[in-house]
Amino acid sequence: MPEQRIRKQIHLAAHFPGVNHNTVWTDPKSGSQIDFDSFVHLARTAERGLFDFFFLAEGLRLREQRGRIHDLDVVGRPDTFTVLNALAAVTTHLGLAGTINTTYNEPFELARQFASLDHLSGGRAAWNAVTSSDAFTGENFRRGGYLEHAKRYTRANEVIEATRALWDSWPADALVVDRERGVFAQPAPRVRFSSDQFDIDGDYVLPRSPQGYPVQIQAGDSDDGREFAAAKADVIFSAHGELEDGQRFYTDVKDRLAKYGRARDDLKILPAAGFVLGDTTEEAAANAKRIRRQQVTPQTAIAFLEQVWGRDLSEYDPEGPLPDIDPVDNADITRGRVRHAKDPRAVAEAWRAKAAAEHLSIRDLIIETTARQQFVGTPREVAVAIDHYVQSDAADGFVLVPHLTPTGLDEFVDKVIPELQELGSFRTEYTGPTLRDHLGLRHPHRSTEGVRAS
């Protein structure tokens, strides 16, 4: 008989809704995106569902569209570290992941902040390291300006190398507790790290944290981003959610690991995904259609169109046809967010062809073209679909992005998680205290300790 493949276990993370066009803040069931109770509700729901980690995005400047604050941004979002450290006190196993920029932060403060979170949470910290080449965002920082696009990953690499040098400066046995003499710490070696961006010569203030390093998350998709992830990351927050596209991305990135002396299981690929449930397939499809129209309001449809056309299109009817004028190169139409077209004229031509063939209005077109991977169906159908993606090596799991704050994950945990467990693809209990345990990742300083079946 042929050898049967071991069933892969699914990894799930919960993305706190906000700063994206998937969040429906106008729904009567939507709650606050800044009250601490909202963060607590989603985190505790994710932990009840045995998720690997809670994932928090961050914006360093309020996004603008034609000089006005974008209507989907979150004004008043608390500081990432403040939220995650507070959540450490009201959860016991759930990983706590924060998006923190490498372009505008210094290695010493990042090392101290993430090590503090890892200590206070008992080994549950994760860092989604992102870069920025955005001068608009850079205006909020002392250095001002921005890094050239080509230098973003150069600096990110150096930031991570420097923070790891700081974390590694304390040996594992450096802190000795002696009741008669008090707490005694061996003198920490001086940290000397020099690169194009940094020149550190001092000593670090915290002993090694439970995970050694926080779990490293990365979200870049360029060739540089993929190479960076293969060398440094533990998790990729991927945009490749469709099955065949996901399989190509999965194979490409996993094949890069060997050159850095890493095994394929040393890196988990978790695309972002939404979900919509119903008691029947038809009800789920109707729910999904209704939610997509809530997510892409008339104003949002025009905003997305402006990002491609580079023009003020506020006079156009969102329920009408696409503009007959051509796009212009005006990246300033939107500030603080990615412009969704590297070649606006090519995108406009493709959109016109699609709209004509399918008889789509502006709003209908944007609904079609901006949807992320979404699992729609009964709880069993959604569980089977998620499992198929993972067993087919299109992903190791998913970062779920609910459309409602903070209750959007409740139904998934209540109805889909039991189905995944019945399939044998999802844990029935946490098997260790740290996030590395949940993800089946090795400790960076120990070859076997903390490794779990993935």
Number of C-alpha atoms within 10 A of each C-alpha: 3 4 5 6 7 7 14 18 21 25 25 23 25 26 23 25 26 25 21 15 21 22 25 25 21 11 14 8 12 16 17 14 23 16 13 13 13 16 22 18 16 23 29 19 22 25 22 17 22 22 27 26 26 28 23 22 16 17 20 14 17 19 22 19 19 17 11 11 16 20 15 20 18 21 14 10 15 14 11 17 19 10 18 22 20 17 21 23 10 13 17 15 24 30 33 31 29 22 20 21 20 22 21 18 12 15 20 19 11 19 23 17 14 24 26 20 24 28 20 17 27 19 27 28 33 28 24 23 21 18 20 21 16 18 15 20 21 20 13 13 12 8 9 13 15 19 19 11 12 10 15 19 21 15 19 20 16 19 25 18 16 25 21 17 19 27 24 19 20 24 13 13 10 14 17 11 10 9 8 6 7 9 10 12 13 11 10 17 14 14 18 14 16 12 12 8 11 14 11 16 11 13 16 19 14 17 22 22 23 21 24 19 24 28 27 19 25 24 22 20 17 9 10 14 17 21 19 18 24 27 18 19 21 23 25 26 18 21 19 23 21 16 17 14 12 23 18 13 22 21 14 14 19 20 13 18 20 12 10 11 10 15 13 15 17 17 25 24 30 29 26 21 23 17 20 24 24 17 11 13 15 13 16 20 17 15 16 20 14 11 17 19 15 20 23 24 17 17 16 20 23 21 24 21 25 23 26 26 24 22 21 15 15 13 7 13 17 22 14 12 18 20 15 8 9 13 21 12 14 15 16 16 19 24 23 20 19 11 18 14 15 10 11 20 16 13 16 21 13 11 18 20 12 15 19 12 9 11 12 20 18 24 25 21 22 23 20 15 11 15 15 17 17 17 20 23 23 21 28 18 18 22 24 17 15 21 23 14 21 24 19 15 19 24 29 27 24 25 23 25 24 25 27 23 24 24 16 22 24 18 14 21 19 14 16 22 23 19 19 22 15 14 14 15 21 21 19 14 10 16 14 14 18 27 27 27 23 27 28 22 24 19 19 15 12 10 9 11 12 21 17 15 12 17
